[in-house]
Amino acid sequence: MPPAPQEALTGSDTIDLPKAFVFNWKSPDGLTLAGKMWPAKAEVSKMRSMPISVLCLPGLSRNIRDFNDIARFLQTRGHKVIALDYRGRGESAWDSDWRNYALPIEEKDIDAAIEFLDLERFALLGTSRGGLHALIMAGKYPPERMAAVILNDVGPHIEMRAIHRIAATLGRSMSSGSLEEVSANLERTLGHQFPAFEQHHWMKLAGQLASEHDGKFVMDYDPALAHQLASLDDAAPIPDLWHLYENLENRPVFVLHGEHSDLLSLETCQRMVTDHPNASLKTIAGQGHAPVLWEPETHEAIAKFLERV
C-alpha cells in the first residue's frame, strides 16, 4: 500500500499569505453565483516574471473548497487563484429547473465570471467536470487568453463505469448527523480508490464536501443534480471528445491521473501525451477519482508546470 498523502502549508506556513475572500457574480439568467479568490503574495509576484492567474473549476457535485490547499500553495509562488462554484453547488444559488445543471448553461456562467473578473490571461485547472469545461473552452478562448490547462483526472475518453458509479450515489445520503458519519460514508464508497487514506484524510474530505445546517451535515449541492445522470443508457455509445482535445494542441497541457481512477484510464493518458505536442503526465500514487490536490509533491509539479507558461 502506498504511503498516506502528506499535506502541505499548515499553521504558520500560511500566516503571511493574503487573505482569501468569497465574491459573487450574476449568471446571464439572473442567479447569484459564488467564487473564491486567493490573491497573489505580492512580494513573490514582484520577483517572478508575470506569474499567471489560475482559474479552478471543480467536479460535478464538488465545490471551491476542493482547491483550498493548492490555492494557498500557489499564492506563495506569486499566482492569483480563483475558484468557481457552479449553480446548485457550494455557495452558489440553486436553480429551480434541474435541466439547467448542464454544461452549456454552466459555460455561460463561467464566461460571465471571466468577464466580471476581467481575466485577461489565465491557466485553467479543471477537476473532472471542470476539465470537460476546459476542453470546450479551448475552442473559444485562444492561447493568448487561456494559456495552459491542467486536467485533473479527466480526458477526451471517459470510462462509463465511473459515470454509472457516480450516478448510483449522486443525490443520496445528502444529510448526516455528524461529520464523522459523512466521513464513514465516503470511506465506504471511495475507500477502494483511496487505499492509503487514514481517518483524518476522510474527515478532511468530508469537510470539503459537506457543511453544517441546523445541526445536520449536508452535502453542498442540489440533490436535483442527480436528474442529469438518471437517464443513463447502458447501450449508449461512449462520447468521443478527442476532437475537443485537439483544440488544446496550441497550448501546454498537464494531465494529473489518479493511479486507481475508474474514470480516466492509463491508456487514455498515454494517448493524450502522444497526440499532443506539449502535454505531460503525472500519475498520483494511491489515489483514484479524483486526486485531492493536497500533497506537496503534486503542488510542486503544478507550480513547475505553470512556470513554463
N, C-alpha and C positions, 0 to 999 in steps of 0.2 A: 504493500500500500504506500502511495506517495505521502510525503510529509504534509501536515496541515498547513494551509496558507498562513504566512506571516504578514500581519497588517503593518502599514506604514503611517507615519505622520500622526502621532497621537500626543496628547498632553502638550508639553512646552514646544514641540516641533511646529505647532500651528499658531502659537500665541501672537506672533508678529505679522500674520497674514491679514490683508484687508478683509473686512467682514462681508460675508456673502449676504445677499438680500433677495427677497421674492418680489417679482414685478408682475404686472397684469397687462394684457393687451386684448383687443376685441377681435373676434373672428369675423369674417365677412358677413355672416348671418346674425351677428349680434351677441354671441356667447362671450362671457368673460373667461378668459383663459389665463393660466399662470405659468410662470417660468422662474428660474433662479439664476442669478449671476454671481460669479466669483471674480471680483476684479483682480487684475494682474498685480503682482508685487512690484511697485513702481521702480525700486532700486534695481531689480533684476532686469526689467524691461529696458532700462536705460543702457545696461551693459550689453544686452543682446541686440542683434540687428533685426528689427521688425518681427518680434515674436507674434505668431498668428493667433487670432481668436479661434476658439474651439466650440462648435455648436454640437450639443449632445442630444440625441433622440433615443428614447427608451423602447423597451419591448412592448408587446401587445397590451398587457394589463399592468405594466410597470409604471414607475414614476421617477421624478427627478432625484429622489433620494439614492437611487442606484449609482449616481455619479458623484456622491459626496467625497469619496476618498480620492479618486483620480483627479477631480477638480481641484481639491486642496493641494495635491502634489503639483499639478501643472501651474498653479498660482506661483509656486516657488521657482518655477522656470520662466516666469515672466509672461505667461499666457493668461488672457482673459477667457473664462469658460462660462458658457450659457447652456442651460438645460431647459427643455420644454416639456410640460405636461400636455398630452393630447386631451381633447374634450372627453369628459367622462372618466378621467383618471387624475389621481393626485389632487392638487389644489384647483384644478380647472372645473368649470361648471359642467353638469351633466346635460345631455341632450334629451329632449322629450321623445325624439324619434331615433330608435336604435340603428336604423338604417344609415344614419349619418356617421356612425362609427366605421367609416370606410376610408381606404387610402386616398381616393380623390378629394374627399372633403378635408381630411387631415392635411393634405398637401396645401390646400388654400390657407388653412390655419397657419402652417409653417411659413408660407410665403408672407403672410401678414405680419408674423413675428419678425422675420428678417427685415421687412420694411420698417416696422416700428423701431427696431433696434439699430437701424441704419448700418447693417453689417455689410461692409464693402468687400471684405475678403476674409474667408474663414476656412477652416478644416472641419469636416463633419465626422463625428464619432457616433455610429449607429449600432445599437444593440438589437439584434433580431429584426423586429418590425422597423426599427429605426434604420437598419441597413437597407431594407426594401425601399424606404423613402429615399435613401441616398442614391440607389440605382435609378429611380425615377427622376430625381432632381438633377442628376448629371446631364440629362438631356436638355435642361433649360437654364442651368447655371454654368457658364463657361469656366474653364480652369482659372481664369483671372479672378473669378469671384469665389467659387467653391474649389479651392486649390488642392485639396487632398481629401482622401476618405479612409477612415478606419472602420472596417466591418467586423463587429463583434459577434462571431458565431452565426453568420448568415451569408448566403451567396445566391447565385443565379439558379441553383438547383436545391430544392428543399425536400427533405425526406418526409413523405406524407405520414409515416408512422408517428413522427413527433407532433404533427398537427393534430392527429387523432388523439394522442395522449393529452395535449393541451386542451382540446375540446371536451374531453371527459371530465376535466376538473374546473374549467372556467365557469365562474358564476356560482360555484358550490362552496360550502364551508366558508361563507362570507363573514360570519361573526363567531367569535370565540370568547370564552370567559376570561382568558389571560393571554399574555404574550407567550408564555410557556406552551400553551395549547396551540397557538399558531405555529410556534417552532416545531412542535411534535408533528403537526400535520405536514409541514414542509419536509421534515426528515423522512416521513413515511412515503411521500410521493416522489421526492427527489434524491433520496439517500443513495440510490444506485448510481446516480450521475455525479455525486459529490462524495465519494467514499472517504476522503480524508477529513471531511468536516467534523469538528468537535462541537460540543453543546453550545459554546459561546459563539461559534460561527452561525449556527442555526438561529440563535437568538438575535444576532445582528441582522441576518437576512429577514427574520420576522419583523424587526423594527423598520426595515426599509419598505416592506410590503403592506403593513397594517398600522393603524393608529387608533388611539382610544377615543371612543364616543359613548357618552352616557354609561360609563362603566364596562363597556364591551370593547373588544379589539376587533376592528372591522377592516377587511381588505379594502385598499384605497382605489377602487374602480367601480363603475356602474355595473351591476350584475347583468344588465341587459346586453352588455358587450358579448355575452355568450351566444346571442342570436346570430352573430356573424359567422360562427362556426357550426351552428346547429344543423345546417342542411348539407353537411359534407357528404359527398357521394363517393363510396369506396371505388367505384368503377371509373370515376372521372380521371382524365389524364393529368399527370403532374405538370403544373405550369412551367413553361420553358422561358427563363428570363435572361438567357445568355445574350440576346440582342440588346438588353438594357445594360448589361455588364460592359459591352463594347463601348458604351458612352464614357466609361471611366478610363479608356486607354490613354487619354491625353493628360492624365494627372496621376501622381503616385497613390498607391493603394496598399494598405496594411491589413492583412487578414488575421484575426485572432480566432483560434479554433480550440474549443474545449475537447480535451482528449476523449471524454466519454459522451460527447454530444450525440444525440439521436436525430438532430435536425440538419447539421452540416457534416457531411462525410469527409474523410481524408481524401478520397478520390476527387471530390468536387474542389477541395482546397488546392490540390495539386494541379488540376486543370486551370484554376483561376490564376495561379502563378505562372503556368506555362503559356497561357494565352495572352497574358498582359505583359507589356514590355517593362513595366516598372512596378511590379507587385512583389510583396514579400509576405512571409507566413510565419506565425508563431503559434505553436500548439502549447496550450496551458495544461500541464500535467495535473491529474487528479480532479479535474472539473469537467462538467458537462454543459448543458444548455441552460443559461448562457453564462460564460465566465463572469465572475463578480467584480473584477477590476479592483481588488483590494491590495494585492501583494506588491511589494517593492519591485520585483523583477519585471512585472508587467508594466508598472508605472515607468520604469526606466526605458523599457522598449518603446513605449508610446512616445515618450519625450524625445528619444533618439530619432524616431521616425519624423516627428514634427520639425526637428532641427534641419531636416533636408528640404523642407518646404520653403 
